[in-house]
Amino acid sequence: MPNFQKCSTLANAGENDISFCTENRAHGAARTTKAKAVFVPHDFEGEVGNAELLRVDDPYESIIELAYTLNKNDFKPEVHETAIVHPSAVIMDNVKIGANTIVHPGAVIGTRGFGFHNKKPVPHFAGVIIGEDCEIGPNTVIAAGFLEATQLGNGCKLDSFVQIGHNCVVGNNVIFCSQSGLAGSVIVEDDVVLAGGAQVAGHLTLGKGCVIAAKAGVTKSIKPGITVAGFPAIPIEKWRRKIASSLSLS
């Protein structure tokens, strides 16, 4: 196998990177990727950018195994001279934190995410990038990404006991109230609010300015500006009518 710089996602791969595709035909980022080579299933049809196709039994398992070699690095953490870091703080490898961001006691940033494939742990070497003017509450956990960093934009405020899963990309000025959380690979656009205990399933998008009410469980992507409640989460007006109707029948 030729030399590669690193394992990467299709969308973000450079011309010397290797990526993977679990589908049996090219679509979306697979058509435009700049990757040098891509692991694909044996029955894959079509082309993936200009990449060489590496046909394997399990593309995801192949990229995981290779990531242990290519993406693991000897990261040497550095602390800026103006930063104030307590000796007991838990900041893992490949974590970048912007200016004026506060991390409260008990928070863990950059730990391996809860990802498994064929009962084997998925490595998360890509780390975490946190923007400026954020606040990370006590006992909050932000998991590292697999091939791309987990990201928080500027001005995000996280209360206590918040969970940000691996590979999530969070925009600017997002608020997470206590015990709210994201499963892996969730995209959160700017100005979103998650009220206390709100939970979001993986691989969804929360549109700009939407609000997730307390204890809501989000199972589908939410459009911008919408407020949702309940489980599964629905527009709050519908949820209120549903609750009112159930009370009138009781």
C-alpha positions as CSV (number, residue, x, y, z in Angstrom):
1,M,0.0,0.0,0.0
2,P,1.4,3.5,-0.9
3,N,2.3,6.0,1.7
4,F,-0.6,8.2,3.0
5,Q,-0.5,11.3,5.1
6,K,-3.5,10.4,7.3
7,C,-7.0,8.8,7.3
8,S,-9.7,11.3,6.7
9,T,-13.4,11.7,5.9
10,L,-14.4,11.9,2.2
11,A,-15.4,15.5,2.5
12,N,-12.2,16.7,4.2
13,A,-9.6,14.4,2.7
14,G,-6.5,15.9,1.1
15,E,-4.7,14.6,-2.0
16,N,-2.4,12.4,0.1
17,D,-5.1,11.0,2.4
18,I,-6.9,7.8,2.5
19,S,-10.7,7.6,3.2
20,F,-13.6,5.1,3.2
21,C,-17.1,4.6,1.9
22,T,-19.5,2.1,3.3
23,E,-22.1,2.5,0.6
24,N,-22.0,0.4,-2.6
25,R,-22.1,3.3,-5.0
26,A,-20.8,6.9,-5.0
27,H,-22.9,9.9,-3.9
28,G,-22.4,13.2,-2.1
29,A,-18.9,13.7,-0.9
30,A,-17.7,10.5,-2.5
31,R,-18.0,12.0,-5.9
32,T,-15.9,15.1,-5.1
33,T,-13.4,13.8,-2.6
34,K,-9.7,14.6,-3.1
35,A,-8.6,11.5,-1.3
36,K,-5.7,9.5,-2.9
37,A,-7.4,6.2,-2.1
38,V,-10.7,5.0,-0.7
39,F,-11.7,1.7,1.0
40,V,-14.9,0.5,-0.6
41,P,-17.0,-2.7,-0.4
42,H,-16.3,-5.4,-2.9
43,D,-19.6,-4.7,-4.8
44,F,-18.9,-1.0,-5.1
45,E,-20.0,0.6,-8.4
46,G,-18.8,3.8,-9.9
47,E,-15.9,6.2,-9.2
48,V,-14.9,8.1,-6.1
49,G,-13.3,11.4,-7.3
50,N,-9.9,10.4,-8.8
51,A,-9.1,8.0,-5.9
52,E,-7.8,4.5,-6.2
53,L,-10.5,2.1,-5.0
54,L,-9.4,-0.4,-2.4
55,R,-12.0,-3.1,-2.3
56,V,-12.3,-4.8,1.2
57,D,-14.8,-6.8,3.2
58,D,-15.4,-4.0,5.7
59,P,-14.3,-0.4,4.7
60,Y,-15.0,1.0,8.2
61,E,-13.0,-1.7,10.0
62,S,-10.2,-1.1,7.5
63,I,-10.0,2.6,8.1
64,I,-10.1,2.0,11.9
65,E,-7.1,-0.3,11.7
66,L,-5.1,2.0,9.5
67,A,-6.0,5.0,11.7
68,Y,-4.1,3.4,14.6
69,T,-1.0,3.8,12.5
70,L,-1.5,7.0,10.5
71,N,-3.5,9.2,12.9
72,K,-2.0,8.4,16.2
73,N,0.8,10.9,16.9
74,D,3.2,11.9,19.6
75,F,1.3,15.0,20.6
76,K,3.2,17.3,22.9
77,P,0.8,19.4,24.9
78,E,1.7,23.1,25.4
79,V,0.2,25.6,27.8
80,H,0.2,29.2,26.8
81,E,1.9,31.5,29.4
82,T,-1.3,33.4,30.0
83,A,-3.4,30.3,30.6
84,I,-4.5,29.3,34.1
85,V,-4.7,25.5,34.4
86,H,-5.1,23.6,37.6
87,P,-2.8,20.6,38.1
88,S,-5.8,18.2,38.3
89,A,-7.5,19.5,35.1
90,V,-8.3,16.7,32.6
91,I,-7.4,18.0,29.1
92,M,-6.5,15.1,26.8
93,D,-4.3,15.0,23.6
94,N,-5.0,17.1,20.6
95,V,-7.3,19.6,22.4
96,K,-7.2,23.3,21.4
97,I,-9.0,25.8,23.5
98,G,-9.6,29.4,22.4
99,A,-8.9,32.6,24.3
100,N,-11.1,33.6,27.3
101,T,-12.7,30.1,27.5
102,I,-13.3,28.9,31.1
103,V,-13.3,25.2,31.9
104,H,-14.8,24.3,35.3
105,P,-13.7,21.5,37.7
106,G,-14.5,18.0,36.8
107,A,-14.8,18.6,33.0
108,V,-13.1,16.1,30.7
109,I,-12.1,17.3,27.2
110,G,-10.8,15.0,24.5
111,T,-11.6,11.6,25.9
112,R,-12.2,8.7,23.5
113,G,-15.8,8.7,22.3
114,F,-18.3,6.0,22.9
115,G,-17.7,4.3,19.5
116,F,-17.4,0.6,18.7
117,H,-17.3,-1.5,15.6
118,N,-17.6,-5.3,15.7
119,K,-17.2,-4.9,19.5
120,K,-13.8,-3.2,19.0
121,P,-13.3,0.4,20.2
122,V,-13.0,3.0,17.5
123,P,-9.9,5.3,18.0
124,H,-10.5,9.0,18.4
125,F,-7.2,10.7,17.7
126,A,-8.6,13.8,16.1
127,G,-9.2,15.7,19.4
128,V,-11.4,18.7,20.2
129,I,-11.3,22.3,19.0
130,I,-13.1,24.8,21.3
131,G,-13.5,28.5,20.2
132,E,-13.2,31.7,22.2
133,D,-15.3,33.0,25.0
134,C,-16.8,29.6,25.8
135,E,-17.7,28.2,29.3
136,I,-17.5,24.5,30.0
137,G,-19.4,23.6,33.1
138,P,-18.5,21.1,35.9
139,N,-18.5,17.4,35.0
140,T,-19.1,18.1,31.4
141,V,-17.6,15.7,28.8
142,I,-16.5,16.6,25.3
143,A,-15.4,13.5,23.4
144,A,-12.6,13.6,20.7
145,G,-13.4,13.0,17.1
146,F,-12.4,10.0,15.0
147,L,-10.9,11.4,11.8
148,E,-12.0,15.0,12.3
149,A,-12.0,17.0,15.5
150,T,-15.1,17.5,17.6
151,Q,-15.8,21.3,17.4
152,L,-17.4,24.0,19.4
153,G,-17.6,27.5,18.0
154,N,-17.2,30.8,19.8
155,G,-19.4,31.9,22.7
156,C,-20.8,28.5,23.6
157,K,-22.1,28.0,27.2
158,L,-22.3,24.5,28.6
159,D,-23.8,23.9,32.0
160,S,-22.9,21.1,34.3
161,F,-23.2,17.4,33.3
162,V,-23.4,18.1,29.5
163,Q,-22.3,15.4,27.0
164,I,-20.9,16.3,23.6
165,G,-20.4,13.1,21.6
166,H,-17.5,12.4,19.2
167,N,-17.4,14.1,15.8
168,C,-20.1,16.7,16.7
169,V,-19.8,20.1,15.1
170,V,-21.3,22.9,17.2
171,G,-21.7,26.5,15.9
172,N,-21.5,29.8,17.7
173,N,-23.4,31.0,20.8
174,V,-25.0,27.6,21.5
175,I,-26.4,27.0,25.0
176,F,-26.5,23.6,26.7
177,C,-28.4,23.5,30.0
178,S,-27.6,20.9,32.6
179,Q,-27.8,17.2,31.6
180,S,-28.4,17.9,28.0
181,G,-26.4,16.0,25.4
182,L,-25.5,15.1,21.9
183,A,-24.8,11.6,20.5
184,G,-22.1,11.3,18.0
185,S,-21.8,13.3,14.7
186,V,-24.5,15.8,15.4
187,I,-24.4,19.2,13.6
188,V,-25.6,22.1,15.7
189,E,-25.9,25.4,13.9
190,D,-25.6,28.9,15.5
191,D,-27.8,30.2,18.4
192,V,-29.4,26.9,19.3
193,V,-30.6,26.3,22.9
194,L,-30.9,22.9,24.5
195,A,-32.9,23.1,27.8
196,G,-32.2,20.9,30.8
197,G,-32.1,17.2,30.1
198,A,-32.7,17.5,26.3
199,Q,-31.1,14.7,24.3
200,V,-30.3,14.4,20.6
201,A,-29.7,11.2,18.6
202,G,-26.7,10.8,16.4
203,H,-26.1,12.1,12.9
204,L,-28.8,14.8,13.0
205,T,-28.8,18.5,12.4
206,L,-30.2,21.2,14.6
207,G,-31.0,24.2,12.5
208,K,-30.0,27.8,13.4
209,G,-31.8,29.3,16.3
210,C,-34.0,26.2,17.1
211,V,-34.9,25.5,20.8
212,I,-35.0,22.0,22.3
213,A,-37.3,22.0,25.3
214,A,-36.5,20.4,28.7
215,K,-36.4,16.6,28.6
216,A,-37.1,16.5,24.9
217,G,-35.7,13.6,22.9
218,V,-34.8,14.6,19.3
219,T,-34.9,11.7,16.8
220,K,-35.0,13.7,13.6
221,S,-33.3,16.8,12.3
222,I,-34.9,20.1,13.4
223,K,-35.5,23.0,11.0
224,P,-34.1,26.5,11.8
225,G,-36.0,28.6,14.3
226,I,-38.3,25.8,15.5
227,T,-39.0,25.0,19.1
228,V,-39.7,21.3,19.9
229,A,-40.8,19.4,22.9
230,G,-41.6,15.8,24.0
231,F,-40.4,12.4,22.9
232,P,-40.1,12.0,20.1
233,A,-39.7,15.7,19.8
234,I,-42.3,17.6,17.8
235,P,-43.1,21.3,17.3
236,I,-44.1,22.6,20.8
237,E,-47.5,23.8,19.7
238,K,-48.4,20.3,18.6
239,W,-47.0,18.9,21.8
240,R,-49.1,21.2,23.9
241,R,-52.2,20.3,22.1
242,K,-51.4,16.6,22.5
243,I,-50.9,17.1,26.2
244,A,-54.0,19.2,26.6
245,S,-56.0,16.5,24.7
246,S,-54.7,13.7,26.9
247,L,-55.6,15.6,30.0
248,S,-59.2,16.3,28.9
249,L,-59.7,12.6,28.3
250,S,-58.4,11.6,31.7
